[in-house]
Amino acid sequence: MAEVLFYHLTESRMEEALPDLLERSLSRGWRVVVQCVSEERRDALDHHLWTYKDESFLPHGTDAESSGALQPILLTVEPGQAANDPQVRFMVEGAVPQTLEACVRGVYLFDGHDEEQLAAARLRWKAEKSAGHQVTYWQQTEDRRWVKKA
């Protein structure tokens, strides 16, 4: 069973919070897939990860490229197993995976100001808990730190 974390964004946007979480995953030696809800969103995130910080670099690619299997971080719109055989799957903005069985960790990152994303996160919490995964809920504080709430 996977460890499934729910990150409730209240103070920052997904583009601000995701790079730090990806860096932490890579520092553990994990390969990562980030599942987006659309190709447009995937491509915008791809561009953002190349430019988000001058002094940092996140090695990544998209499933639109032929080198997906080689990528430490793969951005995709596909809900199934990713070409880079990841240990961690991030689902952003309401993306839903087929399964998290092959993962060590699943991470749902959702905007607390978006009612659709909140509703989707609540449904996924119930589904992942029913599937037997260990679920935890993290919320941002005003200073953008993560606090475990459940």
VENGIPE-V714292 format. One record per helix or strand of 3 or more residues. SS is the DSSP state (2 for helix, 1 for strand). FROM is the first residue (numbers start at 1). TO is the last residue. If there is no record, write none. Layout:
ss=SS from=FROM to=TO
ss=SS from=FROM to=TO
//
This chain:
ss=1 from=3 to=9
ss=2 from=14 to=27
ss=1 from=32 to=35
ss=2 from=39 to=51
ss=1 from=60 to=62
ss=2 from=68 to=70
ss=1 from=73 to=76
ss=1 from=88 to=92
ss=1 from=105 to=111
ss=2 from=115 to=130
ss=1 from=134 to=140
ss=1 from=146 to=148
//
